[in-house]
Amino acid sequence: MATGRTHRPATRSRGIPEATVARLPLYLRALTGLSERSVPTVSSEELAAAAGVNSAKLRKDFSYLGSYGTRGVGYDVEYLVYQISRELGLTQDWPVVIVGIGNLGAALANYGGFASRGFRVAALIDADPTMAGKQVAGIAVQHSDGLEKIISDNGVSIGVITTPPGVAQQVCDRLVAAGVTSILNFAPTVLTVPDGVDVRKVDLSIELQILAFHEQRKAGEEAAANESAVAAPPRRADSTDQGPDGDVPAVMPA
């Protein structure tokens, strides 16, 4: 099986926009669910709803793949799974190293979704000497002193950083110097990398802060609506002032 060091995905050379690339995993996840349920075809509207995008955007994205579907039939699910997997490079074997085997690093090592999506955890690395040799997810943790040799021996091009923020840049520099060209950064810090190295940042605290903003806004809107309802004066209904047609009723003789 080919490794990630010798085969690079073709998305950039084919001119696929980054926004489209970011949505391809969403389509693949939805298509994989359909495939597991043995659904043979899917319309653009159904797939767009499952992926959380609008159908026009989906059709535009798929046009970059050369896949237009069949009018009245839709898209072939299995073929699209193959197309998108190939475009994302998931038909290859991508060896990955995880550096920093604390709670988060160990959780990632135990994540079963890597192997099924074309990623193989080739090594677990930590700077703590007491961690060396410990088994995590069936893999022995190795000391960071051997990082460069580990990367070379396993043909690694993707590194995952789950270290404390204070050492993340140093780890990043070593990964890049050893030949790693793509980094997934979980450390709460911004990494500086040379041209040709891709970094994706995952910061759970930032995502929670964004959700807190939306919760605060919703609470403020609800409070404003309640205040408006309380401040509105009640409508008076004086039955003696007007008749059924809105006129002052005639005075009845005594």
Secondary structure, DSSP 4 states (H G I P E B T S, - for coil): --BTTT---STTTTT--HHHHHHHHHHHHHHHHHHHTT--EE-HHHHHHHHTS-HHHHHHHHHHTT---BTTTBEEHHHHHHHHHHHHTTTSBEEEEEE--SHHHHHHHT-THHHHTTEEEEEEEES-GGGTT-EETTEEEEEGGGHHHHHHHHT--EEEE-S-HHHHHHHHHHHHHTT--EEEE-SSS-----TT-EEEE--HHHHHHHHHHHHHHHHHHHHHHHHHHHHSPPPP--TTT--TTSSPPPPPP-
